[in-house]
Amino acid sequence: MRLQGQIAWITGAAQGLGEALAYRFAQEGCAGLALSDIQSEKLDAVAAAIQRQYPACSALCLPCDVRCEDAVAQTVQRIAHQLGRLDILVANAGVIHSAELTEMSLEQWQWQLEVNLTGYFLCAREAAKLMKPQGKGVIIQINSKSGLKGSYKNCAYAASKFGGIGLTQSIAMDLAPYGIRVNAVCPGNLLDSPMWQETLFTQYAHKWGLPEEAIRRYYEAQVPLGRGCTYDDVCNLVVFLASDEASYITGEAYRVAGGQL
């Protein structure tokens, strides 16, 4: 119950890590959850399931494309109107398209920058407008180990994530006088996530001419602890950073990658 009574907004919450974070935040005692994604049907199902399992937590389904300035602003206005305030933002919405530099189209480049970096900026900016008058708040970006080290055939994704860490460090300084803490969490390879299961395994297997299971074994072998990252691994750190236990931590980027550099 480390987040008891808190109001949190989680983007990219319709599936994968965002969904796992939503359940964990409800379990940790959040009084209200605003859940956003572009997959409205999946998002509605997640919100309804959380409301049934945790009736003390008001789970709102607020579909939103984080690339759209007006949509983000309207979502935050609805949070203020329906939940009264905003204590925590987890900017989790993200996309990836793997391609070698000379095969990366401008469209794919812009798509990843718009969702992963501009989307984070817009959500953080609007969330801060609610948090500043409160004199407190927490913003956490779900980044990636690719935000700390270049990523093979993922130049756009890595660029967006490197930018996200620069943004985190910068707005942490902007918002510190208002009691708002800003940090980034950099997961390793979430091999059982939709991003890997529906996209990356297929892309990498095609590019390298290997079966998908061989791709999994390859990535597991890169990790000193010998396994992929799990949702719980990430949720444990996010909950800590969102809680008062981390009251003296801001402007940081934490890798959760089993020792992988």
Residue pairs with C-beta under 8 A, 6 or more apart in sequence:
1 28
1 29
2 28
2 29
2 239
2 240
2 242
2 243
2 244
2 245
3 25
3 28
3 29
3 30
3 88
3 239
3 242
3 243
4 28
4 29
4 30
4 31
5 29
5 30
5 31
6 25
6 29
6 30
6 31
6 32
6 87
6 88
6 242
7 30
7 31
7 32
7 33
7 34
7 79
7 83
7 84
7 85
7 86
7 87
7 88
8 25
8 30
8 32
8 33
8 34
8 86
8 87
8 88
8 89
8 90
8 242
9 33
9 34
9 35
9 36
9 75
9 76
9 79
9 86
9 88
9 89
9 90
9 123
9 127
10 18
10 21
10 22
10 25
10 33
10 34
10 35
10 36
10 90
10 92
11 18
11 36
11 37
11 64
11 66
11 90
11 91
11 92
11 93
11 119
11 123
12 18
12 36
12 37
12 92
12 93
12 94
12 142
13 19
13 21
13 22
13 35
13 36
13 37
13 43
13 46
13 92
14 35
14 37
14 38
14 39
14 40
14 42
14 43
14 46
15 37
15 39
15 42
15 46
15 194
16 190
16 193
16 194
16 195
16 231
17 92
17 142
17 187
17 190
17 193
17 231
17 234
18 35
18 37
18 90
18 92
18 93
19 46
20 231
20 232
20 234
20 235
21 90
21 92
21 231
21 234
21 235
21 238
22 33
22 35
22 46
22 50
22 59
23 50
23 53
24 235
24 238
24 239
25 33
25 88
25 90
25 239
25 242
26 33
26 50
26 53
26 54
26 57
26 59
27 54
28 239
30 57
31 56
31 57
31 58
32 57
32 58
32 59
32 60
32 83
32 84
33 47
33 50
33 57
33 58
33 59
33 60
34 60
34 62
34 75
34 78
34 79
34 82
34 83
34 86
35 43
35 46
35 47
35 50
35 59
35 60
35 61
35 62
36 43
36 62
36 63
36 64
36 66
36 75
36 93
37 43
37 63
37 64
37 93
38 63
38 64
38 65
40 61
40 63
43 61
43 63
44 61
46 59
46 61
47 59
47 60
47 61
48 59
48 61
50 57
50 59
51 57
51 58
51 59
58 82
58 83
60 78
60 79
60 82
60 83
62 75
62 78
62 79
64 71
64 72
64 74
64 75
65 71
66 72
66 91
66 93
66 115
66 118
66 119
66 120
66 122
66 123
67 114
67 115
67 118
67 119
67 122
69 122
72 119
72 122
72 123
72 126
73 126
75 126
76 86
76 126
76 127
76 129
76 130
79 86
79 130
80 86
80 130
85 130
85 134
86 127
86 130
86 131
86 137
87 131
87 134
87 136
87 137
87 138
88 137
88 138
88 139
88 140
88 242
89 123
89 124
89 127
89 137
89 138
89 139
89 140
90 140
90 142
90 238
90 242
91 119
91 120
91 123
91 124
91 139
91 140
91 141
91 142
92 142
93 115
93 119
93 123
94 115
94 116
94 142
94 144
94 195
95 111
95 112
95 115
95 116
96 112
96 154
96 157
96 195
96 199
96 200
97 104
97 108
97 111
97 112
97 156
97 157
97 199
97 203
98 153
98 154
98 157
98 199
98 200
98 203
98 204
98 207
99 105
99 108
99 153
99 156
100 153
101 155
104 155
104 156
108 156
109 155
109 156
112 156
112 157
112 159
112 160
113 156
113 159
113 160
113 163
115 160
116 157
116 160
116 161
116 164
117 160
117 163
117 164
117 167
120 141
120 164
120 167
121 167
124 139
124 141
124 167
124 171
124 182
127 137
127 139
128 137
128 139
128 171
128 175
128 178
128 180
130 137
131 137
131 139
131 175
131 178
131 180
132 175
132 178
132 180
134 179
135 178
135 179
136 178
136 179
136 180
137 175
137 178
137 179
137 180
137 181
138 180
138 181
138 182
138 183
138 241
138 242
139 171
139 175
139 180
139 181
139 182
139 183
140 182
140 183
140 184
140 185
140 238
140 241
140 242
141 164
141 167
141 168
141 182
141 183
141 184
141 185
142 184
142 185
142 187
142 234
142 238
143 161
143 164
143 165
143 168
143 184
143 185
143 186
143 187
143 253
144 157
144 161
144 186
144 187
145 186
145 187
145 188
145 189
145 255
145 257
145 260
146 154
146 157
146 158
146 161
147 158
147 161
147 162
147 164
147 165
147 184
147 186
147 253
148 162
148 165
148 186
148 253
148 255
149 261
150 158
151 157
151 158
153 207
161 186
164 184
165 184
165 186
165 253
168 182
168 183
168 184
168 251
168 253
169 251
169 253
171 182
172 181
172 182
172 183
172 250
172 251
173 251
175 181
175 182
176 250
176 251
181 241
181 246
181 247
181 249
181 250
182 250
182 251
183 241
183 246
183 249
183 250
183 251
183 252
183 253
183 254
184 252
184 253
184 254
185 234
185 237
185 238
185 241
185 253
185 254
185 256
186 253
186 254
186 255
186 256
186 257
187 229
187 233
187 234
187 256
187 257
188 223
188 228
188 229
188 255
188 256
188 257
188 258
188 260
189 196
189 219
189 223
189 228
189 229
189 257
190 196
190 228
190 229
190 230
190 231
190 234
191 216
191 219
191 220
191 228
191 229
192 228
192 230
193 231
201 212
201 215
201 216
202 212
204 210
204 215
205 211
205 212
205 214
205 215
208 215
210 218
216 228
219 228
220 226
220 227
220 228
222 260
223 257
223 258
223 259
223 260
224 258
224 259
224 260
225 258
225 259
226 258
227 258
228 258
229 256
229 257
229 258
233 256
234 256
237 254
237 256
240 246
241 249
241 254
